[in-house]
Amino acid sequence: MKLWRSLLVPAIALAFVTQAFAATNTMNNVNNAMSPHAMTINLGAQNGSKQDGQAFLNDTSAGLKVKLQVKNEPAAASEPAHIHQGTCAKLNPAPWKGLSNVVKGVSVTTIKGVTIAELKKAKYAINVHESAANIAHYVSCGDL
């Protein structure tokens, strides 16, 4: 009986900790992993693009590092990406912070003066656009 209790208590505690570090991504109905200085966001395909993926954000001494990994990007594409205020469902179309274009499925950007803590104070979303010529056509989005 004591062995059973000694295994059950840590398992219950782990379940509560896991829930505390997850936040719902309302766009994609999935959980995103978060900690005080890092978060992983699921990017959901939009407008039939089939371009889903993940965004990895973490605080560094140089600023907020944002790495996007997008699947199913068309060959030779260069897709603009931004952090926007709002949510994927209700996005402010004016970019809040620019990110490097997604090329061959990857974008890596460091934004000086921005932290995870700042992002948690309001609603933001990462949005990937089809191209500079067709900036209004969104192909992927994830709520922060």
Backbone torsions as a table, in degrees:
resi	resn	phi	psi	omega
1	MET	NA	-41.7	179.7
2	LYS	-64.7	-39.5	178.7
3	LEU	-62.4	-43.3	179.7
4	TRP	-60.2	-46.2	178.3
5	ARG	-64.5	-38.5	-178.7
6	SER	-67.9	-24.6	176.5
7	LEU	-87.5	-33.8	-176.6
8	LEU	-71.5	-42.6	-177.4
9	VAL	-60.1	-49.1	177.4
10	PRO	-62.9	-34.3	180.0
11	ALA	-65.4	-42.1	178.2
12	ILE	-65.9	-43.0	178.7
13	ALA	-60.5	-42.2	178.9
14	LEU	-62.3	-38.8	178.9
15	ALA	-62.2	-42.1	178.4
16	PHE	-67.4	-40.6	179.2
17	VAL	-64.5	-42.7	179.9
18	THR	-60.3	-42.7	179.2
19	GLN	-67.1	-33.7	-178.9
20	ALA	-66.9	-26.7	-178.3
21	PHE	-99.9	14.3	178.5
22	ALA	-117.9	142.8	176.4
23	ALA	-131.5	141.7	-177.4
24	THR	-74.2	132.4	172.1
25	ASN	-92.5	102.3	-172.3
26	THR	-64.7	-26.6	179.1
27	MET	-66.3	-42.8	-170.3
28	ASN	-113.3	1.5	-179.3
29	ASN	52.1	45.1	177.7
30	VAL	-132.1	164.2	178.3
31	ASN	-95.2	137.6	176.0
32	ASN	-103.6	141.8	178.9
33	ALA	-85.1	134.4	179.5
34	MET	-138.4	150.6	171.1
35	SER	-143.1	177.6	-178.6
36	PRO	-60.3	-26.5	-174.8
37	HIS	-128.0	13.3	179.3
38	ALA	-157.1	152.5	172.4
39	MET	-152.0	149.9	174.9
40	THR	-119.0	125.2	-175.3
41	ILE	-116.2	135.6	174.7
42	ASN	-85.4	131.0	177.2
43	LEU	-99.6	128.2	179.7
44	GLY	-103.5	142.6	178.2
45	ALA	-64.1	145.6	177.1
46	GLN	-129.5	153.2	174.1
47	ASN	54.8	37.6	176.5
48	GLY	71.6	16.1	-174.9
49	SER	-74.6	-24.7	-174.2
50	LYS	62.7	17.8	-179.4
51	GLN	-97.6	90.4	174.9
52	ASP	-109.9	175.0	-179.8
53	GLY	168.5	-149.9	-178.4
54	GLN	-143.2	154.9	171.7
55	ALA	-121.6	132.1	179.2
56	PHE	-113.1	117.6	-178.6
57	LEU	-117.8	134.8	175.0
58	ASN	-152.6	146.3	177.0
59	ASP	-72.7	134.5	174.0
60	THR	-131.5	170.1	178.3
61	SER	-65.1	-23.0	179.5
62	ALA	-88.5	-12.0	-177.8
63	GLY	135.0	-167.5	-179.6
64	LEU	-78.5	120.0	176.9
65	LYS	-93.7	126.9	179.9
66	VAL	-121.8	119.1	176.8
67	LYS	-118.1	123.7	176.8
68	LEU	-105.7	138.2	172.3
69	GLN	-127.8	112.8	-175.3
70	VAL	-117.0	130.0	178.1
71	LYS	-90.1	155.1	173.0
72	ASN	66.2	26.0	175.4
73	GLU	-71.1	135.3	178.8
74	PRO	-58.5	147.4	178.3
75	ALA	-59.0	141.2	178.3
76	ALA	65.7	13.9	179.0
77	ALA	-79.5	153.7	171.4
78	SER	-135.7	102.0	-170.8
79	GLU	-105.8	119.3	177.8
80	PRO	-61.1	145.5	178.6
81	ALA	-136.9	146.3	-177.5
82	HIS	-147.6	160.9	163.4
83	ILE	-98.6	126.9	179.6
84	HIS	-114.3	152.1	170.4
85	GLN	-75.6	146.5	-179.7
86	GLY	104.3	-159.7	-179.7
87	THR	-123.9	169.4	178.0
88	CYS	-59.4	-34.6	-179.8
89	ALA	-74.2	-29.7	-178.3
90	LYS	-141.1	80.2	-171.8
91	LEU	-94.9	135.0	169.4
92	ASN	-73.6	118.7	-175.1
93	PRO	-66.1	-19.2	178.0
94	ALA	-80.4	122.5	-179.9
95	PRO	-60.3	139.7	174.4
96	TRP	-84.9	-46.5	177.2
97	LYS	-139.9	134.3	177.6
98	GLY	-81.9	147.8	175.1
99	LEU	-121.0	160.4	175.6
100	SER	-61.9	146.9	177.4
101	ASN	-59.0	147.4	173.9
102	VAL	-80.5	119.6	179.3
103	VAL	-131.9	129.0	-176.0
104	LYS	54.7	34.8	174.8
105	GLY	82.6	4.4	-175.6
106	VAL	-134.4	144.4	172.5
107	SER	-142.1	133.7	176.0
108	VAL	-132.0	126.5	-177.9
109	THR	-140.4	142.1	170.2
110	THR	-115.0	125.9	-178.0
111	ILE	-109.0	112.2	-179.8
112	LYS	-66.9	141.9	173.8
113	GLY	78.6	7.1	178.6
114	VAL	-117.2	141.2	179.3
115	THR	-130.7	164.2	174.3
116	ILE	-58.5	-42.1	-179.7
117	ALA	-56.9	-41.0	178.5
118	GLU	-64.7	-41.5	-179.5
119	LEU	-63.9	-32.2	-178.6
120	LYS	-74.4	-12.1	-177.7
121	LYS	-80.4	-13.7	-177.9
122	ALA	-148.0	-177.0	178.9
123	LYS	-97.9	127.6	177.9
124	TYR	-137.1	159.3	176.2
125	ALA	-142.5	147.5	172.4
126	ILE	-97.2	130.5	-176.3
127	ASN	-128.2	136.1	176.2
128	VAL	-111.9	132.4	-177.5
129	HIS	-103.9	155.1	-178.2
130	GLU	-60.8	-45.8	-178.7
131	SER	-168.4	168.8	176.0
132	ALA	-64.8	-34.8	179.8
133	ALA	-72.1	-27.8	-179.2
134	ASN	-123.9	56.3	-173.5
135	ILE	-64.3	-26.5	-178.3
136	ALA	-76.9	-11.5	-179.2
137	HIS	-94.1	109.7	-178.8
138	TYR	-87.5	136.2	-179.8
139	VAL	-112.1	-18.1	-178.8
140	SER	-160.0	146.1	-179.4
141	CYS	-154.7	149.3	175.2
142	GLY	-148.1	132.1	178.4
143	ASP	-78.0	137.1	176.8
144	LEU	-88.1	NA	NA
